[in-house]
Amino acid sequence: MIEARIKSVQCISPAGLHQMSYKEWGDEANPHVLICAHGVTRVGDDFDNLARALAGHYRVVAPDVVGRGRSGRLRNPQFYRVPQYVSDMVTLIARVTAQGGSDGVDWFGTSMGGLIGIALASLPDTPVRKLVLNDIGPTLDPAALLRIGDYIGQDLRFPTFDAAARFVREVSQSFGEHSEDEWHKLASDVLRQEPDGQWVRHYDMGLALPFRSSTPASAQADEAMLWAAYDAIRCPTLLVRGEHSDLLSRETAAIMAGRGPCASLVEIANVGHAPTFIHDDQIAIARQFLIGT
């Protein structure tokens, strides 16, 4: 089985320095780089299956966005926002492209990872050459955002791994059908055991602060900025939507297919927010767009 290398890169926020951990798959000298960025409470381990499937063509790099998993935490949680994440990714891309002699990267972003991708791909002289947006767009359902924000901020503690894993499974039903082993991995990737034996989710509870400080006016301004960023994208773009997604509406997806980069649109049946790209049929969608086979 192909195994990943665990590495880290030092990044900076207005509050100071922090480490961002990432998994790297494939030949370290391969100039073809794919960055895979996860959702708001997930981690780079989500892309293990996708990375193994694509590592023959790419050097696949899957970071734990700051505040999650193996990465460090920000000293000021108000900076848990897309501009900080983009800054960190620019640092990561500089590291991995220099390592392999590449002049750019392809990007696969799930949910929050897709928002980072939109912001990064919109910039002049962007390093992003191809962009996959997994169940995310500039207009996001307010009720779904409220649900996610409430979920993030619950400092829950569980007496056993099994109890914690059941909770993760319950709140992740929108991911669609998975085997028992797959649910176990989806849970174990985002759980850690405290010194007192209790199990907690593997992220900084401070992630909830920007959600709580959002207002209708700021949300409207954010949406306008995201649409402006989306319209500035010039690279080939694939938009994947879960059929039952409560975050990305079918109407928004259709609009995205007709403006900006005019994304190719694929809808995955019997899945909500968001497709996991664990299964072969979903991986094939990404492979066809990114590699052409």
C-alpha positions, -999 to 999 in steps of 0.1 A, spaced: 0 0 0 12 35 -9 20 54 23 21 92 30 49 113 44 39 136 73 56 170 69 50 206 82 56 241 71 59 273 92 33 300 85 24 333 99 -7 352 110 -10 387 125 -9 370 159 24 352 153 39 320 138 22 286 136 29 252 120 7 236 93 10 199 90 5 181 57 5 146 42 24 141 10 19 112 -14 39 101 -44 73 109 -58 88 139 -40 104 150 -73 71 149 -93 64 184 -106 27 176 -110 12 187 -76 -24 183 -64 -34 202 -33 -64 187 -14 -81 209 11 -107 196 35 -139 209 51 -142 231 82 -140 204 109 -123 177 89 -86 169 82 -62 160 54 -67 123 62 -100 126 44 -82 123 11 -62 91 17 -82 71 -8 -82 99 -34 -44 104 -29 -36 67 -33 -56 66 -65 -39 97 -80 -4 93 -66 8 76 -98 2 109 -117 5 135 -90 24 144 -58 -7 148 -37 -5 172 -8 -32 172 18 -28 198 46 -45 200 80 -57 236 78 -45 255 108 -66 248 139 -73 212 129 -56 178 133 -18 178 135 -15 215 127 -10 242 152 -36 266 166 -38 304 161 -32 326 191 -61 348 180 -91 327 168 -106 357 149 -81 349 122 -97 315 114 -110 329 81 -104 323 44 -78 351 40 -55 335 66 -60 301 51 -51 314 16 -19 330 31 -10 296 46 -16 278 14 6 303 -5 34 293 19 27 256 15 26 259 -23 59 278 -23 74 249 -4 61 220 -24 66 236 -59 102 245 -51 108 210 -39 97 195 -72 105 222 -97 68 229 -105 53 262 -116 18 256 -104 -7 232 -87 -41 217 -93 -66 221 -64 -93 199 -50 -113 216 -23 -142 202 -2 -165 228 14 -142 252 32 -113 239 11 -133 249 -20 -137 285 -6 -100 287 -1 -96 274 -37 -119 301 -51 -100 328 -33 -66 315 -44 -76 308 -80 -91 343 -84 -58 361 -77 -36 375 -105 -7 352 -113 -24 324 -93 -6 291 -92 -39 272 -95 -42 255 -130 -72 233 -125 -99 237 -97 -123 211 -83 -150 226 -60 -167 199 -39 -202 210 -28 -194 247 -23 -201 280 -39 -204 318 -32 -240 316 -21 -244 294 10 -277 285 26 -280 305 59 -298 277 78 -270 253 68 -243 278 79 -262 282 113 -262 244 117 -225 241 110 -216 270 133 -236 255 161 -220 221 155 -185 236 155 -189 254 188 -201 224 209 -172 214 233 -183 178 235 -165 151 254 -172 114 252 -162 86 277 -153 62 250 -141 62 213 -173 43 204 -195 70 218 -175 97 201 -176 77 168 -214 73 170 -217 111 173 -195 118 143 -215 93 123 -248 108 133 -238 143 123 -222 131 91 -251 112 76 -253 137 48 -220 122 35 -240 93 21 -237 55 25 -204 41 38 -192 8 52 -186 2 89 -148 4 83 -152 37 64 -173 52 91 -147 41 117 -120 59 97 -141 90 92 -145 92 129 -110 82 140 -94 108 117 -111 137 136 -110 123 172 -83 123 198 -81 111 234 -74 136 262 -50 127 291 -80 121 313 -92 94 289 -121 113 273 -125 116 236 -128 150 218 -129 163 183 -94 172 170 -98 209 164 -97 243 181 -130 253 196 -120 288 186 -130 280 150 -166 289 161 -157 325 169 -158 339 133 -192 322 128 -206 337 160 -194 372 151 -210 371 116 -239 395 110 -264 396 81 -245 426 67 -211 409 69 -225 377 54 -239 397 25 -205 414 20 -188 380 21 -211 366 -5 -205 395 -28 -167 391 -24 -170 354 -31 -190 360 -63 -164 386 -74 -136 361 -68 -155 333 -86 -160 355 -116 -123 363 -117 -113 326 -121 -99 317 -155 -87 281 -150 -108 250 -159 -132 243 -130 -153 213 -120 -182 218 -96 -194 187 -77 -228 189 -59 -244 163 -36 -279 157 -48 -294 165 -13 -269 192 -3 -283 218 21 -253 241 17 -250 244 -21 -284 248 -38 -291 234 -73 -299 270 -83 -266 283 -72 -248 255 -89 -266 262 -122 -256 299 -119 -219 289 -113 -221 268 -145 -230 298 -165 -207 326 -152 -171 331 -142 -151 300 -152 -184 284 -163 -177 253 -142 -185 218 -155 -212 205 -131 -216 170 -118 -243 160 -93 -238 129 -72 -269 110 -63 -280 100 -28 -254 123 -11 -259 156 8 -231 178 20 -205 167 11 -193 138 -11 -163 122 5 -145 109 -26 -137 77 -8 -154 55 -33 -142 45 -68 -171 61 -87 -165 95 -71 -127 93 -75 -133 85 -112 -150 119 -115 -120 137 -101 -96 116 -122 -114 123 -155 -114 161 -149 -78 163 -135 -60 138 -156 -84 129 -184 -84 91 -178 
